[in-house]
Amino acid sequence: MKKVLTVAILLLLPAILFAQAVKGRVTDAATGKPLENVNVYLEGTYQVTITNSEGNFTLNPGKDTNSALTISYVGYQSQKITDYAGKTLSIALKRKVIMLNEVTVVDRPDEED
């Protein structure tokens, strides 16, 4: 009886762990196009992944569902999600606009020795 129970637990364990996986798709909020190589991670942990060419990702947080799920990409505003356990997410990142100060370029003649 113990062997049957042990085998059953070992067979069901991967299914239980996979069921807790967070899946999602990251797109550009303006165009709706998928974003590739977006960082998806649990804050304060080493649980990290990136999106594929279609903007999809899968991350298994295991027992650590207290950490915020952070989605970040260069040139876009990062998002933090706290209610993600066992869900399939659809995330639209907005572009981040950075205004720079004016730059003045001055041409000076070469000084002769």
DOFI-823745 format. One line per 10 residues: number of its first residue (from 1); their letters; for each residue x, y, z of N, C-alpha, C, CB. Coordinates in steps of 0.05 Angstrom, whole numbers. Glycine has a CB too. Layout:
N
NUM) a) X:Y:Z:X:Y:Z:X:Y:Z:X:Y:Z | ...
***
This chain:
113
1) mkkvltvail) 16:-24:0:0:0:0:17:25:0:-19:0:24 | 39:25:15:57:48:16:70:53:-11:79:44:37 | 77:31:-25:89:34:-52:70:47:-71:98:7:-62 | 45:39:-70:24:50:-88:21:80:-82:-2:35:-86 | 19:87:-57:16:115:-49:41:132:-57:12:117:-19 | 64:121:-53:89:135:-61:90:139:-91:114:119:-52 | 83:119:-107:83:121:-136:62:142:-145:77:94:-149 | 39:142:-132:18:161:-139:27:190:-134:-8:155:-124 | 40:194:-111:50:220:-104:71:229:-124:61:221:-75 | 89:211:-131:111:219:-149:99:225:-177:131:196:-151
11) lllpailfaq) 79:211:-185:66:217:-211:50:243:-211:48:194:-219 | 38:249:-189:21:273:-188:37:299:-181:0:270:-167 | 61:296:-169:76:319:-161:82:338:-184:102:310:-148 | 92:329:-207:98:347:-229:72:362:-238:110:332:-252 | 50:348:-238:25:361:-247:17:382:-227:3:340:-249 | 21:377:-201:14:397:-181:32:422:-184:16:385:-153 | 58:417:-187:77:439:-190:72:455:-215:105:429:-189 | 66:441:-237:61:455:-263:36:471:-262:60:434:-286 | 16:462:-247:-9:477:-245:-5:504:-232:-29:460:-229 | 16:508:-216:21:533:-203:36:552:-221:35:528:-177
21) avkgrvtdaa) 44:544:-244:60:560:-262:44:585:-270:69:545:-287 | 59:607:-273:47:632:-282:54:634:-312:58:657:-266 | 34:637:-328:38:640:-357:27:667:-366:24:617:-373 | 38:677:-388:28:702:-397:39:711:-424:33:723:-377 | 29:733:-433:38:745:-458:42:775:-454:18:739:-482 | 65:785:-464:71:813:-460:70:827:-488:99:817:-447 | 55:849:-489:52:863:-515:58:893:-510:24:859:-527 | 61:907:-532:64:936:-532:35:948:-530:78:947:-559 | 31:965:-511:4:976:-506:-7:992:-529:4:994:-481 | 11:1005:-544:3:1022:-566:-4:1006:-591:24:1043:-572
31) tgkplenvnv) 12:986:-597:9:972:-622:-3:944:-619:36:969:-636 | -1:933:-595:-12:906:-591:7:884:-600:-38:903:-605 | 31:892:-611:50:872:-620:65:860:-597:71:886:-640 | 72:834:-599:86:820:-577:114:832:-574:88:790:-583 | 123:832:-549:150:841:-542:168:817:-535:150:862:-519 | 191:816:-549:209:793:-545:231:801:-525:222:785:-572 | 240:782:-509:262:785:-490:256:804:-467:287:795:-504 | 231:805:-459:222:821:-436:230:806:-411:191:827:-436 | 241:819:-391:248:807:-365:223:802:-348:269:824:-350 | 219:778:-339:197:771:-321:210:757:-297:175:753:-335
41) ylegtyqvti) 206:768:-273:219:757:-250:203:762:-224:247:767:-246 | 208:745:-204:197:749:-178:216:766:-162:191:721:-164 | 207:788:-152:223:807:-137:236:794:-113:207:831:-129 | 262:797:-110:277:787:-87:284:757:-89:261:792:-62 | 280:745:-112:286:717:-116:304:714:-141:260:700:-118 | 311:688:-146:326:682:-170:308:669:-191:349:663:-164 | 281:672:-188:262:661:-207:259:682:-229:234:656:-193 | 272:676:-252:273:695:-275:268:680:-301:300:710:-275 | 255:694:-320:252:684:-347:249:707:-365:227:664:-349 | 250:702:-392:245:723:-411:223:713:-431:271:731:-427
51) tnsegnftln) 211:732:-444:190:725:-464:203:715:-490:172:749:-469 | 188:698:-504:198:688:-529:191:707:-552:186:660:-535 | 195:699:-577:190:717:-600:160:724:-602:199:703:-625 | 142:709:-590:114:715:-591:104:729:-566:98:689:-595 | 123:737:-548:116:751:-524:107:734:-501:95:771:-530 | 108:707:-504:98:689:-484:120:682:-464:87:663:-497 | 111:676:-439:129:667:-418:115:648:-400:140:691:-402 | 131:631:-386:122:614:-365:142:615:-342:119:584:-375 | 132:618:-318:149:621:-294:136:604:-272:153:650:-286 | 152:587:-260:142:571:-238:151:583:-212:150:541:-241
61) pgkdtnsalt) 134:597:-197:142:609:-172:146:590:-149:122:630:-164 | 136:565:-152:138:546:-130:121:555:-107:167:542:-121 | 132:554:-83:117:563:-60:119:593:-55:128:548:-35 | 136:607:-70:140:635:-65:120:652:-81:169:643:-72 | 96:654:-71:76:671:-85:71:697:-70:49:655:-88 | 88:703:-51:86:729:-37:101:751:-50:96:726:-8 | 121:744:-67:137:764:-81:121:775:-105:164:752:-90 | 126:800:-111:113:813:-134:125:803:-159:115:844:-132 | 109:798:-179:118:790:-206:124:816:-221:97:772:-221 | 149:820:-229:157:844:-242:163:839:-272:182:856:-229
71) isyvgyqsqk) 152:856:-289:156:855:-318:170:880:-326:129:850:-333 | 194:878:-337:209:902:-345:222:898:-372:230:909:-324 | 225:921:-386:236:921:-413:247:949:-419:215:913:-435 | 270:951:-431:283:976:-436:264:993:-454:310:972:-450 | 260:1018:-446:243:1036:-461:214:1035:-454:247:1031:-490 | 206:1017:-435:179:1014:-427:176:1017:-397:168:987:-436 | 152:1024:-388:147:1026:-359:144:998:-347:121:1043:-354 | 158:993:-325:156:967:-312:129:963:-299:178:963:-292 | 120:938:-296:95:932:-282:101:912:-260:74:922:-302 | 87:915:-238:89:896:-216:61:884:-211:100:909:-189
81) itdyagktls) 59:858:-210:34:844:-206:36:827:-181:26:827:-231 | 16:830:-163:16:814:-139:-3:791:-139:10:832:-115 | -24:792:-155:-44:771:-156:-40:755:-182:-73:782:-154 | -22:735:-181:-15:721:-206:-15:691:-203:12:730:-215 | -17:680:-179:-14:652:-174:-33:635:-191:-19:645:-145 | -22:617:-208:-38:599:-224:-53:612:-246:-56:584:-207 | -47:636:-253:-63:651:-274:-48:653:-300:-70:679:-264 | -63:658:-321:-51:665:-347:-56:695:-350:-65:649:-371 | -34:710:-353:-35:739:-354:-32:750:-382:-13:750:-336 | -44:773:-386:-41:788:-411:-32:816:-402:-68:790:-427
91) ialkrkviml) -7:823:-409:6:847:-399:13:865:-423:31:840:-383 | 3:890:-421:9:910:-442:27:931:-430:-17:922:-454 | 52:932:-439:71:952:-429:69:978:-444:100:941:-430 | 69:1000:-429:68:1027:-442:97:1037:-445:52:1047:-424 | 101:1051:-467:127:1062:-472:134:1084:-452:129:1074:-501 | 159:1085:-445:169:1105:-426:182:1128:-441:189:1093:-405 | 171:1152:-437:182:1176:-451:200:1191:-432:159:1194:-462 | 224:1195:-441:244:1210:-424:251:1235:-439:269:1192:-418 | 246:1258:-426:253:1283:-438:281:1291:-429:232:1305:-431 | 298:1298:-448:325:1306:-442:327:1337:-444:345:1292:-461
101) nevtvvdrpd) 346:1348:-430:352:1377:-432:364:1383:-459:370:1386:-409 | 363:1408:-466:374:1417:-492:405:1415:-491:365:1446:-497 | 416:1407:-513:445:1405:-516:454:1425:-537:454:1376:-524 | 475:1440:-531:486:1460:-549:514:1451:-558:487:1488:-536 | 518:1450:-584:544:1442:-596:557:1468:-608:541:1420:-617 | 582:1473:-600:596:1497:-608:621:1488:-624:603:1515:-585 | 625:1500:-647:648:1494:-663:669:1516:-657:642:1494:-694 | 692:1507:-648:714:1526:-642:737:1522:-662:725:1522:-612 | 748:1543:-671:771:1540:-690:795:1527:-676:779:1567:-702 | 810:1512:-691:834:1500:-679:854:1521:-670:848:1481:-700
111) eed) 865:1517:-647:886:1535:-637:913:1527:-648:886:1536:-606 | 928:1546:-657:954:1540:-668:975:1545:-646:961:1557:-693 | 996:1529:-647:1017:1532:-627:1036:1554:-633:1033:1507:-624
***
